[in-house]
């Protein structure tokens, strides 16, 4: 019986015959009959900080973080969305406070009130 040890996970498998696949993989080693394997050593993937699926790790320093903080402050300064019954001018004023680019600001006055409410209303996409 031939025993193989995975150095990343610590798994041990036994094969009746030599396994060419395990022989060529760098994280698998062949064990002698009486050999006890060493503790697993995680590869670089296992050393990475873990987070929930779909969650990006973000740094709290650097230009990206500074831009995100500035955007967050801008959105807070814009305040709460006006009532749906408010005038289009009120919605335009609010949308201009929420806009993140000059291109967006130039487009806002041409949008209808319904589009402004949909884009900047109760659950705006930030």
N, C-alpha and C positions, 0 to 999 in steps of 0.2 A: 504494500500500500504506500503510495506517495502522498506526502502531506505538503500543502502550500499554505503560506501565511500572507495575508494582506497587511502591509506595513502601515497603511492609512487607517484602516478600520479595526484591525486586530482579528479579523475573521480567519478561521482555519478551515480548509476543505481537504478532503481526502479523495484521491483518484486511484483507480485500479492501474491505469497506465499513465505515462507521461502526458501532460496536457500542454501542447505546443503554445496555445494562447496564453496560458498563465506563465509559461516559461519566458515569453517575450515581453510581457507587461512589466514596467519598472517597479510598480508597487507590490508585486507578488514575488515572494522568495520561496525557494524549496527548502524544506526542513529535513534535517537528519532524523532518524527514527526516534532518538531520545532527546532531541533538541527542544528547548522551551523558547518560544518566540519572545522578542522584546516587546515592550509596550508600544502601541501605535503612535506614530508621529504624524499629526495632521498636515495635509498639504496646504498650499496657500489659500485654496478655496475655503477650507475649514477654519482658517485663521481670520477670515474676514469678519467684521462685525455683522451680527445677524439682525434682521429686521423682518417685519411682516411682508408677505408677498404684495407687490405693487407699491411698496413704500420706498421711495428713494432716500438714501442717506444724503443729508445736506450739511454743508459746512456752515459754521456760524461766523466765519471770517472770509474775507476776500470780496472781490467786486460783485459776484453773483449774490452773496448774502446781503451786501449793502443795497443792491438794487431791489431785492425782495423786501427788505425792511422799509425802504423808501416807498415802495408800492403799497405795502400794508398800512403805513402811516397815511398815505394819500387817501386810501379807501376809508379809513376811520374818520378823517377830516371831512369827507363828503357827507357824512352823517347818514341818517335814515332816508329811505326813498320817500318821495312825496306820495300823497294819496292818489289812487287811480283817477279820482275826479279832479285833480289839480290841472291847471292849464298846461298847454304844450310848452309854453315859455318856461314854466317852473320845471318841467321835465328836462328841457334842453339845458337849463342852468345846472341841474343836478347831474346830468350825463356829462357835461363838460368837466365837472369836478372829478368824476370817476374815470374819464378817458385816460388812457395810458400812452397815447402817441399823438403826434401832431396830425397824422393822417386821419385818425379816429375823430379828433376834434373838428376837423374841417367837414367831416361827413355828418356829424350830429345834427346841425340845423336842417338838413334836407330830409331827415328821417321823420316818419309819421309818429304821432303820439303813441299809437299801438305798438310800433316797433321799439320805441324808446322804453315803454313799460316792459315789453318782453325782454329786452336786452339789459336794462338797468334796474328793473323792478324788484319785487320782494326777494327773489332768490337769484341775484345777479351772478354771472360767471366771472370769477376774478382770476 
